[in-house]
Amino acid sequence: MALLVSLPGGNQAMAWILLLLMSAACLQAGNSAGSNRLNAFGVNQPANLSGVQGGSIEIPFSFYFPWELAEDPQMRIFWRWKNFHGEFIYNSTPPFIREHFKNRLILNWTQPQTSGVLRILDLKEKDQTVYFCRVFLNTREGIKFWQSINGTNLTINHAPRTTYSSPTSATSALTRTALTATEGKKSGKSQTLGLGTRVGLAVAAAVLLAGVLGLTVFLRWRRRKGQRTKAETPARDIIENPENVEPEGQYMNPKENPKDNNIVYASIARSSPASPGTPPCQPVHGNPQEETVYSIVKTK
C-alpha cells in the first residue's frame, strides 16, 4: 500500500516526514488490538432459561482466559444469585451450599475443565432470579478471578393442574369416544353386525320359549298319567282277582270247606226289598210287608 502526499512548492522532505508519522500510528494501533485479543477473558452463560415448579433445570457455563496456569492452579467455581454482587449460593472449594438450596444444587464440573453444568433440583417459586458464575484460579502471573456480567435469568412456571373426573364419567366419556370413532370408520359394518345380533337374539329367545312350553306340557302329561294310574289300580285288582272279592250280601265261613264228598252247599241270603242294605232278620207276623227268600245252588 502506498500513500502519495503532494505539498505546494514541491517540498518533498515534509511529505516524507508526514508519511513516517502515519506509518508509526498504524503500527501502534495494530499492536494495541493484538494486545486486547491476547488479554481476553470471560464467562459464557445462556441469557434466559425457564423451568417448571417442582422440576429441575440445568445452567451450562464455560470460561476462557489468556494466562498460563500455575503448577497448582487451584481452580474453583462460585455461584451468586439476584444481582452481580449478590449472595453466594454455592462454592466448590471449600464446599458450601446456601440453606435455601440445601440438597438441591449439583455442580457437574471437575478441574481443569473449562465448562460444566449447574443443576437445580425441585424448583421453587423463590428460585426465579438471575444467577452468576464466578471463576477463581492461580496462574503464573498470580491469582485471577472474574465472573459473568449479565448472568442467566431463570423463570419458574407453575405446574399445570390436572383435573380428575369420577371413574363413571371417565368410563362413559371413553365409551362414547370409542363408539363414535368406530361408527365413523366402520358405519356399514357396524349396522350389519347390529342386525345379525338382533336376529340371533330373537332366535335364541324363540328356542328358549319353545323349550319352556314343551317342558310344561310334559310335566302336566306326567301328572295326569299318574292320577289315572292311581284310579285304575283298584279296578284292575278287582278284575284280575275276582275270587278275593266277597259278593255283597253273602257270608261264608272260612273254616268250613264247601266241597265235601261231592256235596255242594248253598249259600242263602235274605234281603228286604225296602231295605236291601240291612242285615237279615226273622219275619214279623202280621207285617203287611212279606220277605222273599232267594237261594243259589251250585252243582258239579
Salt bridges, closest charged atoms under 4 A:
GLU58 OE2 - ARG119 NH2 2.47
GLU68 OE2 - ARG140 NE 3.04
GLU87 OE1 - ARG98 NH2 2.75
ASP122 OD2 - LYS124 NZ 3.53
ASP127 OD1 - HIS100 NE2 2.77
ASP127 OD2 - ARG104 NH1 2.86
GLU232 OE1 - ARG236 NH2 3.48
